[in-house]
C-alpha cells in the first residue's frame, strides 16, 4: 500500500495570523526551527508565508525606487548606492505584517494524495511545503523533510 499525505504529514501545524509582525513571525520560526507556516485567521486558511518572502520583500525595498535598471559604476559606487537604501528599506519592512507578504494562492492536497504526487507537486511548483486540507479545514502539512523521512523508512 502506497503512503499518502495523511501518513507522513505533521498534524499539529504551527500557524501565524495576517496581523502578526514580521519580526515576531521570524522569531517564532527561529524558535521552532521552521522556515514557513500557513496563515490562518478565524479558523480559515488565508495563505502561506516563509522566510524567503521576507527576503524577497527586503530585496524589493532595497532597490532604488523608480529604477528598473541596475546602477552603473564601480563596485564601490554600487555598494555605496545600495547602503544608502538598506536602512530605510529595513525600516519599511519592519513595519509590515504577515498579511503584507504572504502568498494567498495556497498549494494544497487532500489527505489521501499519494506522496509521489505530493513530491511531484513540490518539484513542479518549486516549493518546500504543501498544506493538507480536508475541504476548507487545514489538517496537516507535508514538508520536503517529511518526504525525505518517509523515503528513509520505506527504503
N, C-alpha and C positions, 0 to 999 in steps of 0.2 A: 504494500500500500504506500503510495507516494505521500510525502509530507505536504501539508498545507500551511497557509499563513497562520492559522489558529494554533498549529503545533509548535511554532517557533517564535511567535510574537511576544513582545513584552506587554503584559496586561495592565500593569499598574503604571500608566503613562503619565509622566510629568508634563503639565501643560502651562502655558502662560496666557495672560489676558492682553487684549489690544491696548489697554491703557497702561501697562507696565512700562517703566522706563527702560531704555536700552542698557543703562548701567546696571540696573537691578537684574535684567534678563541675563546679561553676560556673567554677572556674579553667580547667579543661580546655575547657569550652565557649567561654570568652572567648578563650583562646589559639587555638582553631580557627575562631573566628568563626561558631559554630553556636548554636542555641538549644535543641536537643534531641537525643536519641540513644536507640537501642534498649538495653535492659538484657539482658545475656547472662550466663549462669552455666553453667559446664561445657559450653559449646558449645550450650546450649539457650536459646532466646528466652524471657525471663521477663516482659517488659513494655516500656514506653517511658516516658521521663521528659523533662521540659522545664523551662526556667527558669520558665515560668508555674506549674508545680507547686510550685516553691519559694515564689513569691509568694502562691499560694493558701494554702499551709500557714502562712506567716508571718502572713497576714491573719487566719486562723482563730486563731492563737496570740495575736494582739494583742487580740482581742475579750475583754471581761471574762468570766471563767469563770462559767458558770451563768446568763448573761443572754442572752436572745434578742432583747430589745428594745433599741434604741439608747438610751443615757442621755440625759436631758433637761437643758436648761440653756443657758447662753450658749455661744458658740463657744469662749471661753476655758475654760469648765468642761469642755467636751468634749475640748479639746486637752490639758488637764491630766490628765484621766482616762486618755486614750489614752497619754500619755507615760509614765505610771506602768507601763503594761503592755508598752511597747516593749522595754526592755532584757531583762526576764525572758523575753519571747516570743522575742527574738533568740537568747538563750542556749539555750532549749529547742530551737529549730530547728537551731542549730549542732550539737547532739548527735545529730541524726537522720542517717540514711544514705539512699541512693537507694532501697533496698527499702521504706523507710517512706513514701515519697511517690509512687512510680512508679504508673503506670496499668497494671494487669495485663491488661486487655482490649485487645489489640492490634488495630489496623485494618491488615489486610494484604491484598495482592493477589498473583496469580500473575504470573510474568514476561511471559506473553502477554496480559495485560489491556490493553485499549486505553487510551491516555492520556486519552481522553474520559471513560471510565468511572472512571479514577483521579481526574480533576478533579471529576467529579460526586460521588464518594465524599467527597472533601475538603470540598466545599461543604456537602453533606448533614450530615456529622459535625462541621463547623466545626473542622477540624484542618489542620495545616501540613505534615505529613509522613505518608507511607504506607510501611510496610515491604513489601518484595518477598520472598516466600518461595517456595521450591520444596519442597513437603512441609512438613517442620518446620525446614528449613535456611534461615537468613537469607542471601539472595543479593544484596540491594541495598536502596536507599531512594530514594524519589521525594519531593522537597520541592516546595513551591509555586514556588521559584526554578527548579527543573528544568523545571517545566511552562512557565514564562514563557520560558526559554531555548529550549525546543522550539517555542514559538509564533513566536519571532523567526526561527528557522532555517526554519520551514515557510512563513513569510509571503512 
